[in-house]
Amino acid sequence: MSKERGIDISTWQGNVDFNKVKASGIQFLILRSSYRQTVDGRFHGYVKAAKAAGIPIRGVYHFSYALNVEQAKQEAAFCISQLEAAGLGKDVIVFFDFEYDTITKAKASGVTLGRAECNAHTKAFCECVTEKGYKAGIYSNIDYYRNMFDHELLDKYVFWLADWSGEADYPCDFHQYTSKGAVDGIKGNVDMNYRFVDSDEKKDEGSTSYSRQAVVDLARSWIGKNESDGSYKEIIDIYNSYTGSFPRGTKMLYGWAWCAATWSALAVKLGYTAIMPIEISCYYIIEAAKRMGCWVEDDAYVPSPGDAILYDWEDSGIGDNTGNPDHIGTVEYVSGGYITVIEGNLSNAVKRRTLSINGKFIRGFITPKYDEGAVAPPVQDEKKSIDTIAHEAIAGIWGNGAERKAALTAKGYDYNEVQKRINEILNGSATKPNAPVQNQNQPASKKVTATAYAKSLDKSLAGTYKVAAKDGLYCRNDAGTNKKALCLIPNGTEVQCYGYHTAYNGTKWLYIQFVMDGVQYTGFSSSAYLKK
């Protein structure tokens, strides 16, 4: 066990020459960030100067004057806001400081605080800190360690003990060993501290990080788990193994919808709950993500692997979707204008879904603050399932046309089998007509519009066209047969084009509009099957 020597300071230390502090052998700092909902007057200046001098800031502390649990939560939120404003990362420990003066000031306000309140306030503060993705810690003197704090609570967080009698009498992570230290660069007395570092911790510090790749790899390993053989229960069991406080005090039961539990189990299994919100409800997981500062309220956002995507199946397709969320999945990769997602409870199993960027039904995204952002893209390889290959092909991993066929054949895949599965994915959910004749004078009570936009305008293409395809013509979300189909237009149906189109593989895909079964569709169809 080795130890580093550091100091904790606040505005009371006045002007500090951090270059001299570093030269004196100080290895780390703990700064007072705030008290009540007030920032320490020198906090932001100290952070800037310490960074310039190259002294690590290991922690900050907040001196609490909360009169109740709700105020303790408010203090935590304020404290985190100051860390964010100062540009401090999530490796900085946020210590809660409940002391004699906390009780004295409360008594002056007519409020009595005791052991129960000490632990309740501490617990509330630390939980709020961890929900925001930061490390929480607790500061205590010897008296409060012996007579106020529940040791089970102390064991959950980084512990900073003030014991000025010599060596620390109790196990701790940081030891404040005197309040009367002397350090070059600081006038007057200063609190001196040791930070205890064993070899395992040093190893962890050098290797532990929040990795997108780890999340994606784990999600991939669960593909195929399902309800029919009971293998999905492993995911539920992982979630229920969580050792922290369960959101809303609720564990997961077999038989409940388990898409949110799948995302949450990833976080539990990897130990990523500091950056990934966990819940078993899609609605409440959005609320948790908002509290952690990692919710993106934007359907058009382009996510990264390891992000979560939320869906609302009642999305009208008009404007930004802010409806009630119904489902959640983990982004595996983004390519060719498509998002490939791994989802629990997709038809009662862990499966992939491929959808267009800014596609219909997207509710929003959870974007954890990972340390390692790189994720290896899928590679053309043998021995993958046909479903996996189909999703990769849709996203452009295997090229298009003759290039795709050659690449698949070279790796031993049956091109026709893969293409059949691609068609099922792209066209399987397309709305089919209820009648073979669609009168364009029929009223429309709903609109479905492609999320992609036409790239060109040629007014000579404007006019009324008829579908000339015996088995019908797909209207798609974008130009190309590799794009998601919105619906199947019956042969002979009149459609309108205003000259907008997109060229794809040498073919013009017209941006058309028509009504089918009371729904107005706007999307892309190949000009090869449209006759003026």
Secondary structure, DSSP 8 states (H G I E B T S, - for coil): -EEEEEEEE-GGG-S--HHHHHHTT--EEEEEEEETTEE-TTHHHHHHHHHHHT--EEEEEEE---SSHHHHHHHHHHHHHHHHHHT--TTSEEEEE--HHHHHHHHHTT----HHHHHHHHHHHHHHHHHTT-EEEEEEEHHHHHHTS-HHHHHHSEEEEE-TTSS-SS--SEEEEEEEE--TTS-S-EEEEEEEE-HHHHHHHHH---BHHHHHHHHHHTTT-BSTTSTTHHHHHHHHT--S--GGG----TTS--HHHHHHHHHHHHT-TTTS---SSHHHHHHHHHHHT-EE--TT----TT-EEEE-TT--SSS---S---EEEEEEEEETTEEEEEETTSSSB-EEEEEETT-TTEEEEE----SB---------SS--HHHHHHHHHTTTT-SHHHHHHHHHHTT--HHHHHHHHHHHHHTTSB--SSS---TTS--SEEEE-SS---EE-GGG-EEEEE--TT-EEEESSSSTTS-EEEEE-TT-EEEEEEEEEEETTEEEEEEEEEETTEEEEEEEEGGGEE-
